[in-house]
Every structure is written in structure tokens, then in C-alpha cells.
Amino acid sequence: MPYSASVKNPFLARFLFTAALIACPAAIAQDTYTNMLSSKAIAANTRTGKVYVAVSKSGEVAIFNPRTNSASRVRVGAMPIALAVNSAANRIYVANFRGASLSVIDGTTDTVVATLPAGERPYAVAVNPMTNKIYISNQFSDTVRVIDGETKATSEFKLGSFNVIAADSKLGKVYLLGYEDTELKVLGGDGAISAKIPVGIHEWAMAVNEAASAIYVTRIGDAELAVIDERSGAVTRVPTGAFPCAVEFNSATSKIYVVNHEEGSVTVIDAVKLVPVTTVKVGRKPQGIAINTKANRIYVANRNENTVSVIDGATDRVLKTVPTPQNPFALSVDESSGRLFATLVNGTSAEIDLNH
């Protein structure tokens, strides 16, 4: 869990520290403020089928290519923590937390073609393929940086502290989520906030459903999923389990899957009716999720159990639980090959053997 720049109240600071201990104790045991975890530490390039993983421990990005059954690494900046992929431009953007930089990787050659200043402690990064703009927010900062992917020109805007950034390329909208904020912010093309959507405090994770023009935001304090209609701004609230920390949409079944960290479960929600349809029991302290829509499989990383639960999207039942290396917290799946990859709390990466 990221720390916000606006934590000034001692009670809030203690609450955030406690919440972070719940979310990632192994990381905080090493370095409270810098060895943070991001669900965006792993990402797939749909153009090439490659999966990219931030290996924070060595300052590298691990690259898995299921099509050629090969793996390689490329050195980036100090402590890469989050990735964003622009498949249209075939570029991968890496936020280097300690390196205060953004590494740009060519998706064909898998080499770093540019290293751009990103300010101190860049944490959240997203890209809008429609405009080829990259968005970066930093810990302990109220500045959002916008970089032109073509010209590399950078603009800075004093907008607040945000922990998650997401873009809807279909509508050309960019959303900013802050843990302590009570509103989801919509960023306009001029760098100003164009809309504020009341969601409630303690927003944690966000996913975009471009087909339905909907944004899904988990709220840990009230154990709910806020569903935002992008066109009208209307908000529908759906109950989840305790500490909903991750969310993804399965386009194959029009279901939303919310990972409940404290309950060891997944809430399955009908994306049309916006009501829970079932709760699936998984492992201890689940944190990451990935969906293979072609195979209709949902994968949940059980961080404290060192396993991944494999859920059948048709029946919403756990098919099997497979072992993983220590503390997986973020997942990505290559739909063509069905191979699954994970980022681990110790700052390394691994492929998960689903045939185990």
C-alpha cells in the first residue's frame, strides 16, 4: 500500500502504517517507506505476448516470452516498482522508485531506449494509448507528471497525491485515485481536474471496463466496490468481503472479481445487475488477481500461503490450488499460452507451474 503525501495527522499516519503492515508485512520489515508493493509490478504486452515483471531487488525487468519459450532481463533504474504498457506503440514504461526515473523499453528489442526524469519516488504509472501520454504520481508529492510518449515533453500539475492511475483509452479519460481522498478525480486534457466523483475515503484498487464504460473502485473501510458510470458519473455500491484489495473484470462472463484480503475470499459480482452472486473461498491473505478470458480461468495469489487458487469462471469454484515461490502478490497471464507469472514480495519474479 502506498503512503500519501498528505499524511499529517498522527492518527491517520498510524492507521496507514497499520494498514500497510496488513497488506505487505515482509516488505515493511525491510524498509517502511521505500520497499513498497504495487499491483502494477507486472504487465503483459498484448502485441507481442510478452510479460514484463519489475524485479526491484536487482534493478531489472524480467521478460518472459511464452511464444518463444524464452526469458531475459534488462537493467533499468534503481528499484523498479510499477509498469505500464502501450501495446499500440510497443513501449513499456517502468517507474524506478529509488532511481527517480522512468525507463522506456522497446517491445521489439527489449532494450531501454530512453530514461526520463520522473521526480522523487515515482510510484503510480499509467499510459493512455489513445493520446500516447504517460502519467506518473510520486510518493510524498502532490505533483502529477504527464509525459508525451512521442516527443518526451513533460508537464507537471499540482493536483494532489494519488496512489493509482488508470486510463480508459476508448473514452480518452484518465482517473486518479488517492487512498485518503473521498473523490475519484478525472484528469482533463489540459492537465486540470475535469470532474470529481464522490466515492468515499480509503479507496484502494481500481479497474476499468471500457466495454461498459465503467470504473470499479474497491473501498477497504466500508468493504465495498464502488461502480462508477463513466458517462453519467453515477455511483453504485456493492458489498464485498473485508479489506477488498484487488479487482478485475472477466469479459467472458460479465463478472467482476474482488479479492478480499482479510477474509481469504473472492466476491463475484454480476457486472450487469451489480449484485454479488457468490463468494469463493481461497487461501490466506490473497492479494493479486489475473484473468484468462480465453480459458475462463481466474487466478488469485494467496500471499501468506505461497499458493495460487485457480477458479473456473463458469462455475466460480476453485479447481485447484498450486504452490508458488514465497509470497506472490501480483499476477499476469498470457492468454495465448495460458502461462502464469508472478511478482514476489522479496523483489523477484517467477513463472507459476499450473500443472503441478
PLY file of the C-alpha trace (Angstrom):
ply
format ascii 1.0
element vertex 356
property float x
property float y
property float z
element edge 355
property int vertex1
property int vertex2
end_header
0.00 0.00 0.00
1.42 3.42 -0.88
1.81 6.29 1.54
0.19 9.59 0.69
1.89 12.96 0.66
-0.89 14.42 2.76
-0.45 12.27 5.90
-0.03 14.92 8.60
-2.44 13.76 11.28
-0.72 11.33 13.71
-3.81 9.13 13.94
-4.01 8.87 10.17
-0.31 8.10 9.98
-0.67 5.27 12.49
-3.71 3.94 10.62
-1.88 3.95 7.31
1.14 2.24 8.84
-1.11 -0.45 10.32
-2.91 -0.92 7.01
0.41 -1.24 5.22
1.57 -3.86 7.72
-1.58 -5.83 6.94
-1.01 -5.50 3.20
2.72 -6.18 2.98
4.49 -7.06 6.25
7.54 -8.65 4.64
8.31 -5.52 2.65
7.87 -3.15 5.58
10.13 -5.27 7.76
12.95 -4.27 5.40
12.16 -0.64 4.62
8.97 1.08 5.69
8.93 3.89 3.17
10.72 2.65 0.08
10.22 -1.08 -0.34
6.51 -0.77 -1.12
4.46 -3.11 -3.26
2.46 -2.28 -6.36
-0.09 -4.45 -8.13
1.28 -2.92 -11.34
4.67 -4.56 -10.86
3.76 -6.99 -13.63
2.12 -6.42 -17.02
1.56 -8.13 -20.36
2.14 -6.70 -23.82
-0.81 -7.94 -25.88
1.00 -7.01 -29.09
3.88 -9.44 -28.55
2.54 -11.79 -25.87
5.48 -10.97 -23.61
5.10 -10.50 -19.85
7.22 -7.88 -18.06
7.99 -8.04 -14.34
9.65 -5.37 -12.22
12.49 -7.03 -10.31
13.00 -4.38 -7.67
15.76 -6.25 -5.85
18.21 -6.12 -8.77
17.02 -3.02 -10.64
15.92 -5.06 -13.63
12.82 -6.04 -15.59
12.36 -9.74 -16.23
10.87 -10.54 -19.63
9.03 -13.79 -20.32
8.19 -14.68 -23.91
5.79 -17.66 -23.97
5.75 -17.67 -27.79
9.47 -18.47 -27.97
9.66 -20.14 -24.57
12.45 -17.78 -23.54
13.27 -15.44 -20.69
15.63 -12.49 -20.41
16.32 -9.42 -18.30
17.06 -5.80 -18.96
18.59 -3.37 -16.48
16.53 -0.28 -15.71
16.78 2.16 -12.77
17.06 1.60 -9.03
14.11 -0.30 -7.54
11.62 -0.58 -10.43
8.21 -0.78 -8.81
5.49 -0.40 -11.43
4.94 -0.90 -15.17
2.60 0.41 -17.84
2.36 -1.00 -21.36
1.34 0.82 -24.52
0.80 -2.11 -26.89
-0.12 0.21 -29.77
3.26 1.96 -29.59
5.01 -1.24 -28.42
6.56 0.54 -25.46
6.86 -0.48 -21.81
7.23 2.24 -19.17
8.94 1.42 -15.87
8.73 3.62 -12.77
12.02 3.38 -10.85
11.17 4.24 -7.25
14.68 4.88 -5.98
16.04 5.90 -9.36
13.65 8.89 -9.69
13.26 7.97 -13.33
11.08 6.36 -15.97
12.71 3.72 -18.17
11.27 3.25 -21.66
11.65 -0.26 -23.11
11.23 -1.08 -26.80
8.81 -4.01 -27.03
10.57 -5.48 -30.06
14.20 -5.38 -28.96
13.53 -5.35 -25.18
16.20 -2.71 -24.71
15.95 0.58 -22.82
15.62 3.30 -25.45
15.16 6.24 -23.08
15.46 7.16 -19.40
13.34 10.13 -18.39
13.26 12.16 -15.16
10.21 11.18 -13.09
10.70 13.06 -9.81
11.49 11.55 -6.43
9.84 8.22 -5.58
7.65 7.62 -8.66
5.04 5.04 -7.63
1.98 5.02 -9.89
2.32 4.96 -13.69
-0.28 4.60 -16.43
-0.48 5.20 -20.16
-3.32 6.30 -22.41
-2.74 4.59 -25.79
-5.24 6.89 -27.49
-3.15 10.00 -26.76
0.23 8.28 -26.17
0.54 10.14 -22.86
2.18 8.65 -19.76
1.02 9.66 -16.28
3.15 9.44 -13.13
2.48 10.24 -9.48
5.06 10.21 -6.69
5.06 9.36 -3.01
5.16 12.39 -0.67
4.31 14.69 -3.56
1.24 16.50 -4.87
2.54 16.61 -8.44
1.26 14.55 -11.37
3.61 14.36 -14.33
2.35 13.94 -17.87
4.87 12.81 -20.49
4.28 12.84 -24.24
5.29 9.39 -25.48
6.37 10.77 -28.85
8.21 13.99 -28.01
9.14 13.11 -24.38
7.95 16.59 -23.35
6.96 16.67 -19.68
4.30 18.77 -17.96
3.76 18.96 -14.20
0.47 19.68 -12.45
-0.17 20.29 -8.74
-3.23 18.11 -8.34
-2.73 16.15 -5.12
-1.36 12.81 -4.02
-2.58 9.74 -5.92
-1.80 6.07 -5.41
-3.43 4.57 -8.51
-3.82 5.93 -12.04
-5.92 4.30 -14.76
-6.88 5.28 -18.29
-9.89 4.47 -20.44
-8.43 4.62 -23.94
-11.86 4.25 -25.53
-13.25 7.40 -23.93
-9.86 9.07 -23.58
-10.27 9.62 -19.83
-7.69 9.34 -17.06
-8.65 8.57 -13.46
-6.69 9.42 -10.31
-7.28 7.55 -7.06
-5.95 8.65 -3.67
-6.20 6.47 -0.59
-7.10 9.38 1.70
-9.25 11.13 -0.88
-13.04 10.90 -0.87
-13.39 11.53 -4.60
-12.19 9.87 -7.76
-10.62 12.56 -9.91
-10.94 12.75 -13.69
-7.99 14.40 -15.42
-8.75 16.63 -18.38
-6.58 17.04 -21.46
-5.38 20.43 -20.23
-3.93 18.94 -17.04
-6.71 20.20 -14.82
-9.23 18.12 -12.88
-12.29 17.99 -15.13
-14.59 16.10 -12.75
-14.77 14.86 -9.16
-16.81 11.75 -8.42
-17.78 11.20 -4.75
-16.70 7.67 -3.84
-15.67 7.79 -0.17
-12.41 7.61 1.75
-9.97 4.70 1.71
-10.12 3.84 -1.96
-7.66 1.02 -2.62
-7.72 -0.56 -6.10
-9.19 0.36 -9.48
-10.07 -1.41 -12.73
-11.52 -0.13 -16.00
-14.23 -1.84 -18.05
-14.01 0.02 -21.34
-16.77 -2.01 -22.99
-19.31 -0.97 -20.35
-17.78 2.48 -19.70
-17.47 1.58 -16.02
-14.82 2.07 -13.35
-14.51 -0.32 -10.42
-13.02 1.03 -7.17
-12.57 -1.03 -4.01
-13.03 0.68 -0.63
-11.43 -1.14 2.27
-13.03 0.89 5.07
-16.60 0.04 4.14
-15.84 -3.32 2.47
-17.48 -2.41 -0.79
-16.98 -1.97 -4.51
-17.94 1.41 -5.95
-19.05 1.08 -9.57
-18.87 4.37 -11.47
-20.73 5.01 -14.71
-18.17 6.94 -16.75
-20.75 8.80 -18.80
-23.13 9.88 -16.05
-20.85 9.81 -13.02
-23.43 7.77 -11.10
-22.04 5.55 -8.33
-23.45 2.15 -7.34
-22.14 0.49 -4.19
-21.86 -3.30 -3.93
-20.88 -5.09 -0.67
-17.73 -7.23 -0.64
-15.69 -9.06 1.98
-13.26 -7.49 4.43
-10.36 -5.46 3.00
-11.10 -5.68 -0.74
-7.61 -5.09 -2.14
-7.81 -6.10 -5.81
-10.41 -6.15 -8.57
-10.64 -7.40 -12.16
-13.37 -7.80 -14.77
-13.97 -11.02 -16.71
-15.29 -10.06 -20.14
-16.05 -13.70 -20.95
-18.80 -13.86 -18.32
-19.50 -10.19 -17.45
-18.49 -10.81 -13.86
-16.38 -8.71 -11.52
-13.96 -10.46 -9.15
-12.96 -8.70 -5.91
-10.16 -10.14 -3.75
-10.89 -9.88 -0.01
-7.51 -9.82 1.74
-8.70 -10.32 5.31
-11.31 -12.99 4.62
-9.31 -15.18 2.26
-12.09 -14.98 -0.30
-13.21 -13.56 -3.62
-16.54 -11.80 -4.09
-18.08 -12.47 -7.51
-20.35 -9.69 -8.77
-22.75 -9.62 -11.72
-21.44 -6.68 -13.78
-24.86 -6.01 -15.32
-27.12 -6.27 -12.27
-24.37 -5.06 -9.92
-25.17 -7.58 -7.20
-22.95 -10.23 -5.56
-23.62 -13.70 -6.93
-21.30 -15.79 -4.75
-18.23 -15.78 -2.51
-15.33 -18.10 -3.32
-13.03 -19.25 -0.53
-9.36 -19.12 -1.49
-6.10 -19.09 0.52
-4.63 -16.93 3.28
-4.20 -13.21 2.66
-5.00 -13.17 -1.07
-3.65 -10.07 -2.77
-3.23 -10.43 -6.54
-5.56 -11.49 -9.34
-5.32 -12.20 -13.07
-7.95 -13.43 -15.52
-7.54 -15.55 -18.66
-10.71 -14.75 -20.57
-9.94 -17.28 -23.32
-9.71 -20.17 -20.88
-12.25 -18.56 -18.50
-9.91 -19.03 -15.55
-9.34 -16.69 -12.62
-6.04 -16.83 -10.74
-5.69 -15.49 -7.20
-2.32 -15.05 -5.45
-2.52 -16.14 -1.81
0.40 -14.20 -0.46
0.71 -15.71 3.03
0.05 -19.26 1.84
2.51 -19.26 -1.09
-0.14 -20.58 -3.46
-2.37 -19.58 -6.36
-6.04 -20.55 -6.41
-7.36 -21.44 -9.87
-11.06 -20.62 -10.24
-13.33 -21.87 -13.03
-15.10 -18.80 -14.42
-18.13 -20.86 -15.47
-18.88 -22.37 -12.06
-16.96 -19.97 -9.80
-15.43 -22.88 -7.96
-11.79 -23.49 -7.11
-10.44 -26.14 -9.48
-7.11 -26.50 -7.72
-4.53 -24.71 -5.62
-0.95 -24.71 -6.90
2.24 -23.93 -4.93
4.31 -20.83 -5.68
7.61 -19.35 -4.54
7.46 -17.17 -1.45
4.76 -14.50 -1.10
3.27 -13.86 -4.56
1.38 -10.56 -4.62
0.80 -9.67 -8.29
-0.04 -11.86 -11.29
-0.21 -11.69 -15.08
-1.30 -14.38 -17.53
-0.51 -14.85 -21.21
-3.85 -15.86 -22.71
-2.36 -17.45 -25.81
-0.20 -19.97 -23.96
-2.08 -19.98 -20.65
1.17 -19.44 -18.73
1.04 -17.54 -15.46
3.68 -15.26 -13.96
4.03 -13.65 -10.54
5.86 -10.90 -8.71
7.11 -11.88 -5.24
7.42 -9.81 -2.06
11.20 -10.40 -1.97
11.56 -8.33 -5.16
11.92 -11.21 -7.62
9.68 -12.90 -10.20
8.65 -16.43 -11.16
6.57 -18.46 -13.56
3.88 -20.49 -11.80
3.56 -24.15 -12.75
-0.18 -24.60 -13.30
0.27 -28.31 -14.00
1.50 -29.04 -10.50
0 1
1 2
2 3
3 4
4 5
5 6
6 7
7 8
8 9
9 10
10 11
11 12
12 13
13 14
14 15
15 16
16 17
17 18
18 19
19 20
20 21
21 22
22 23
23 24
24 25
25 26
26 27
27 28
28 29
29 30
30 31
31 32
32 33
33 34
34 35
35 36
36 37
37 38
38 39
39 40
40 41
41 42
42 43
43 44
44 45
45 46
46 47
47 48
48 49
49 50
50 51
51 52
52 53
53 54
54 55
55 56
56 57
57 58
58 59
59 60
60 61
61 62
62 63
63 64
64 65
65 66
66 67
67 68
68 69
69 70
70 71
71 72
72 73
73 74
74 75
75 76
76 77
77 78
78 79
79 80
80 81
81 82
82 83
83 84
84 85
85 86
86 87
87 88
88 89
89 90
90 91
91 92
92 93
93 94
94 95
95 96
96 97
97 98
98 99
99 100
100 101
101 102
102 103
103 104
104 105
105 106
106 107
107 108
108 109
109 110
110 111
111 112
112 113
113 114
114 115
115 116
116 117
117 118
118 119
119 120
120 121
121 122
122 123
123 124
124 125
125 126
126 127
127 128
128 129
129 130
130 131
131 132
132 133
133 134
134 135
135 136
136 137
137 138
138 139
139 140
140 141
141 142
142 143
143 144
144 145
145 146
146 147
147 148
148 149
149 150
150 151
151 152
152 153
153 154
154 155
155 156
156 157
157 158
158 159
159 160
160 161
161 162
162 163
163 164
164 165
165 166
166 167
167 168
168 169
169 170
170 171
171 172
172 173
173 174
174 175
175 176
176 177
177 178
178 179
179 180
180 181
181 182
182 183
183 184
184 185
185 186
186 187
187 188
188 189
189 190
190 191
191 192
192 193
193 194
194 195
195 196
196 197
197 198
198 199
199 200
200 201
201 202
202 203
203 204
204 205
205 206
206 207
207 208
208 209
209 210
210 211
211 212
212 213
213 214
214 215
215 216
216 217
217 218
218 219
219 220
220 221
221 222
222 223
223 224
224 225
225 226
226 227
227 228
228 229
229 230
230 231
231 232
232 233
233 234
234 235
235 236
236 237
237 238
238 239
239 240
240 241
241 242
242 243
243 244
244 245
245 246
246 247
247 248
248 249
249 250
250 251
251 252
252 253
253 254
254 255
255 256
256 257
257 258
258 259
259 260
260 261
261 262
262 263
263 264
264 265
265 266
266 267
267 268
268 269
269 270
270 271
271 272
272 273
273 274
274 275
275 276
276 277
277 278
278 279
279 280
280 281
281 282
282 283
283 284
284 285
285 286
286 287
287 288
288 289
289 290
290 291
291 292
292 293
293 294
294 295
295 296
296 297
297 298
298 299
299 300
300 301
301 302
302 303
303 304
304 305
305 306
306 307
307 308
308 309
309 310
310 311
311 312
312 313
313 314
314 315
315 316
316 317
317 318
318 319
319 320
320 321
321 322
322 323
323 324
324 325
325 326
326 327
327 328
328 329
329 330
330 331
331 332
332 333
333 334
334 335
335 336
336 337
337 338
338 339
339 340
340 341
341 342
342 343
343 344
344 345
345 346
346 347
347 348
348 349
349 350
350 351
351 352
352 353
353 354
354 355
